[in-house]
Each structure stands twice: as C-alpha cells, then as structure tokens.
Amino acid sequence: MAEHPEDTFLEAVHVELGTALADLAKSVHLATKRIAFRAELSATIVDAEKVVDAASALRHAAMEMQDNVTLAPKADENVTNTDAAEMMSKVEAACVTLTIAAG
C-alpha cells in the first residue's frame, strides 16, 4: 500500500515541530543556566566589595596603629546574655527553615 502525500506531509511537519521543540528546550536550559550564573556572579561581586571594605578598615587601622581593631560590627551594649541567646535561637530556627525549604 503506497503512502499518501498527505501522510508524508504530516510526518514532515511532526519531525519539524519536534526539532523546533528540542531547540526551544535547549534555549530555555541555557537561559536558566545564564540566570543562575549571573546570580552567582552578583553574589561574588557583593562579597568582593565586603573584602575591599575589610581591607580598607585594616589598612586604616594599621596606619593609625590602633590596638583595638575588629572587623565585627559593634554590638549593642544593652544586649544581655538572655537576649543574645534568644537571637541565636531565632537565627538557628531561620536556618533550619531555609534548609528545609531548599529541600
């Protein structure tokens, strides 16, 4: 039984659509990889800025020959041990929640 020209046309359209969908899927995959890479790059730039700020603080301290140099933010003097423990508990709970959410 000979194939009808209509069947050949439909098969060709099916193949073309499959190829187009495969190309689209590949493009979407590459785009999502680029977006993820940009996010990582942005985070790295922010971290680099923090390093530059820390280096500047250390250089300034060295030039001034200050004895009490720290890169840690100044703590609130009104914070008690109980407050600090409560804050750490909240931070830990937030970390657990984020870990669970990340799967």
N, C-alpha and C positions, 0 to 999 in steps of 0.2 A: 504494500500500500504506500503510495507516494505521499510525501508531506505536502500540506497545503502551504502556499506562500504566506498565508495569514499566520500559521503556526511558526514559521521561520521568523517572521517579523516580531511576534510576541516573545519568542525566545531571545532574540537580539536585544529587545527592549529590556527584558528581565536581566540579561547579562550587564547591560549598560547601567541600569539602576543599581545593581549590586556593586559594581565598580565605583559608582558615584558615592554610594553609602559608605563603602570602605574608605574612600578618600576623605569623606566628611568626618568619619570616626577618627581617622589618623590626625586630621587637623584639630579636632577638639582635644584629643590626647596631648598634642604638642602645645596647644594653648594653655591647658591646665598646668602642664609642666612649667611653662614660662611664668605663669602667675605665681606658682609656688616658689620658683627661683627668685622672682622679684621680691616676694615677701621675705625670703631668707636674706637676700641682699640688703633690704631695708633694715632688717634687724641687725645685721652685721655693721652697717653704717652707724646706727644708733650706738652700738657697743663701742665702736671705734671712737666716736665722739666722747663717750664716757672715759675712755682710756686717755684721750688727749686732755680732758679736764683734770683727771687724776694726776697725769704727768705735770701739768701746769701747776697744780697745787703743790706737788712735791718739789718742783723746781723753785717755786716761790718760797717755800719753807726752807729749802737749803740755802737760798740767797739771804734769807733773814736769819738763818741759824736758830730757828725756833726749836725748842726742846719738845714741846707737846704737839706733835704733828699727827693728825689722824685723817684718814680718808672716809671714815664712817660719819654719817650725819650726826649732828649734835642731838643728844637725847633730851627729851623734856624732863627737867629736874623734878617735876611734880608727879612723875610716874612712880608708883610703888611697885614692889615685887608682885603683889597680887594683880595689879593692872597689867604688868608685863606678862605674867603667866596667862592671864585671860586673853591678851592679844595673841600670844603664841598659840594658844589653843584654837583661836579663830583662824589664824593663818594655817595651822595644820589641817583644820576641817576644810578650809577652802582648797588646799592642795589635794586632799583626798577626793573632794567633789570633782575637781578638774581632772584628776587621774581617771576616775570612773567615767566621766563624760567623754574623755578621749578614747575610752574603750581599750 
